[in-house]
Amino acid sequence: MSECGWLSDRMPVVVLGRAQWTPQEAQHLTLCGGCQREWVLVRAANRLGTSAAGALEPAAVAGAIAARLERDQETRLRRRRWTLGGLAAAAAVLIAVWTGAVPNQPSSRAADTSLAAGQLEISLPELGSLHPAELDSVLQTMDEAAAGSPSDDPELGDLNPEELERVLDSWEG
């Protein structure tokens, strides 16, 4: 280690009064400009630290720390209460749904469509690819057809060309 490095490591010990400069160290300090500037800086920092420590009132610092710890404790307790309340609410909803306490009443439209689907005696795999709105339209048409009497159905000869085309398109899928 160089002489400057050795001196730099010893400066804090000397400034605190725990050691003294040896004659060789004192001579190097008087000849080396870099070490002199560092020694001035270390002594100024020591004076600044000593004056700041004297200006602090230990009772005021302890009171400020205690108040901060109390605020932090209250914040943690508040968060814990909100978390427990949220978990309790979620558990209550889960239990209500699981036990069936919340009534699950289907709409009358869903009941009507399921009635029409229950009366079908043929499978219609092409309905599986329909969008929900299209499927609803088909099911409503089936409900209307199921509600009417068989004598209300028109014969093919009674249809105009557009209606006949729609019938043929529906048969083709």
Wavefront OBJ file of the C-alpha trace (Angstrom):
o trace
v 0.000 0.000 0.000
v 1.298 3.451 -0.826
v 2.118 6.050 1.783
v -0.945 8.153 0.720
v -3.284 5.149 1.036
v -1.915 4.280 4.470
v -2.296 7.886 5.633
v -5.839 8.090 4.220
v -6.848 4.989 6.202
v -5.416 6.427 9.460
v -7.009 9.895 9.184
v -10.373 9.004 10.815
v -8.612 7.333 13.757
v -6.327 10.334 14.304
v -9.112 12.925 13.986
v -11.152 11.085 16.643
v -8.143 11.179 18.994
v -7.607 7.424 19.148
v -4.110 7.620 17.644
v -1.304 10.114 16.826
v 0.717 10.683 13.665
v 4.117 9.036 13.563
v 7.032 11.291 12.562
v 7.139 9.745 9.045
v 3.358 10.222 8.600
v 3.574 13.848 9.804
v 6.424 14.513 7.352
v 4.477 12.981 4.437
v 1.418 15.028 5.398
v 3.419 18.272 5.254
v 4.937 17.409 1.834
v 1.934 15.811 -0.026
v -0.700 18.266 -1.303
v -3.341 15.552 -1.890
v -3.038 14.219 1.644
v -3.192 17.787 3.035
v -6.491 18.462 1.211
v -7.927 15.171 2.420
v -6.826 15.908 6.016
v -8.566 19.316 5.888
v -11.735 17.636 4.602
v -11.679 14.917 7.316
v -11.213 17.511 10.091
v -14.066 19.677 8.712
v -16.376 16.657 8.543
v -15.502 15.785 12.140
v -16.279 19.345 13.350
v -19.560 19.320 11.425
v -20.567 15.967 12.958
v -19.671 17.128 16.466
v -21.702 20.339 16.133
v -24.716 18.513 14.658
v -24.688 15.925 17.444
v -24.731 18.685 20.068
v -27.671 20.444 18.377
v -29.926 17.385 18.501
v -32.118 16.950 21.562
v -32.303 13.245 22.416
v -35.760 13.559 24.008
v -37.213 15.254 20.893
v -35.661 12.653 18.590
v -36.978 9.803 20.760
v -40.466 11.371 20.801
v -40.500 11.796 17.020
v -39.419 8.183 16.520
v -42.075 6.901 18.947
v -44.805 8.929 17.184
v -43.733 7.605 13.790
v -43.737 4.011 15.042
v -47.220 4.495 16.512
v -48.566 5.898 13.197
v -47.027 2.989 11.315
v -48.582 0.511 13.757
v -52.034 2.113 13.314
v -51.671 1.956 9.530
v -50.759 -1.736 9.679
v -53.727 -2.479 11.963
v -56.110 -0.594 9.649
v -54.849 -2.531 6.634
v -55.189 -5.801 8.507
v -58.811 -4.986 9.447
v -59.704 -4.124 5.841
v -58.048 -7.306 4.611
v -59.891 -9.464 7.136
v -63.186 -7.708 6.347
v -62.702 -8.283 2.627
v -61.857 -11.940 3.162
v -64.923 -12.390 5.381
v -67.177 -10.796 2.747
v -65.708 -12.994 0.021
v -66.200 -16.085 2.179
v -69.836 -15.130 2.851
v -70.522 -14.729 -0.869
v -68.803 -18.023 -1.609
v -70.829 -19.837 1.051
v -74.080 -18.259 -0.153
v -73.434 -19.359 -3.714
v -72.190 -22.803 -2.714
v -75.134 -23.588 -0.434
v -77.682 -22.185 -2.848
v -78.863 -19.408 -0.542
v -78.830 -17.033 -3.495
v -81.789 -17.987 -5.699
v -80.845 -18.791 -9.250
v -84.031 -18.031 -11.172
v -83.760 -18.335 -14.926
v -85.552 -15.746 -16.986
v -88.858 -16.658 -18.621
v -87.205 -16.356 -22.039
v -84.651 -19.034 -21.062
v -87.478 -21.260 -19.819
v -89.376 -20.793 -23.095
v -86.346 -21.656 -25.207
v -85.555 -24.716 -23.129
v -89.178 -25.861 -23.531
v -88.889 -25.676 -27.317
v -85.546 -27.472 -27.264
v -87.043 -30.200 -25.051
v -89.803 -30.863 -27.590
v -87.361 -31.460 -30.453
v -87.028 -35.084 -31.428
v -84.235 -34.644 -33.963
v -80.641 -33.610 -33.432
v -79.478 -30.393 -35.072
v -75.659 -30.327 -35.065
v -75.609 -27.262 -37.332
v -76.993 -25.175 -34.454
v -73.719 -25.609 -32.583
v -71.886 -23.152 -34.831
v -74.449 -20.340 -34.457
v -73.770 -17.143 -32.528
v -75.950 -16.570 -29.451
v -78.191 -14.018 -31.216
v -78.707 -16.348 -34.183
v -79.450 -19.296 -31.923
v -81.955 -17.209 -29.969
v -83.709 -16.295 -33.210
v -83.913 -19.945 -34.257
v -85.243 -20.976 -30.848
v -87.878 -18.239 -30.907
v -88.983 -19.434 -34.343
v -89.242 -22.977 -32.989
v -91.297 -21.729 -30.018
v -93.681 -19.934 -32.344
v -94.012 -23.023 -34.517
v -94.638 -25.220 -31.461
v -97.300 -22.830 -30.148
v -99.312 -22.790 -33.408
v -101.601 -25.600 -34.543
v -100.548 -27.917 -37.379
v -103.388 -26.640 -39.508
v -101.822 -23.146 -39.458
v -98.779 -24.341 -41.427
v -98.931 -23.217 -45.053
v -98.456 -25.668 -47.887
v -95.497 -25.218 -50.224
v -97.846 -24.099 -52.983
v -99.149 -21.256 -50.788
v -95.686 -19.659 -50.392
v -94.505 -16.759 -52.512
v -91.052 -17.032 -54.177
v -89.131 -15.254 -51.363
v -90.707 -17.405 -48.652
v -90.045 -20.533 -50.686
v -86.403 -19.491 -51.106
v -86.062 -19.014 -47.314
v -87.527 -22.437 -46.676
v -85.153 -24.063 -49.146
v -82.164 -22.182 -47.667
v -83.116 -23.311 -44.169
v -83.263 -26.940 -45.333
v -79.822 -26.681 -46.902
v -78.311 -25.387 -43.654
l 1 2 3 4 5 6 7 8 9 10 11 12 13 14 15 16 17 18 19 20 21 22 23 24 25 26 27 28 29 30 31 32 33 34 35 36 37 38 39 40 41 42 43 44 45 46 47 48 49 50 51 52 53 54 55 56 57 58 59 60 61 62 63 64 65 66 67 68 69 70 71 72 73 74 75 76 77 78 79 80 81 82 83 84 85 86 87 88 89 90 91 92 93 94 95 96 97 98 99 100 101 102 103 104 105 106 107 108 109 110 111 112 113 114 115 116 117 118 119 120 121 122 123 124 125 126 127 128 129 130 131 132 133 134 135 136 137 138 139 140 141 142 143 144 145 146 147 148 149 150 151 152 153 154 155 156 157 158 159 160 161 162 163 164 165 166 167 168 169 170 171 172 173
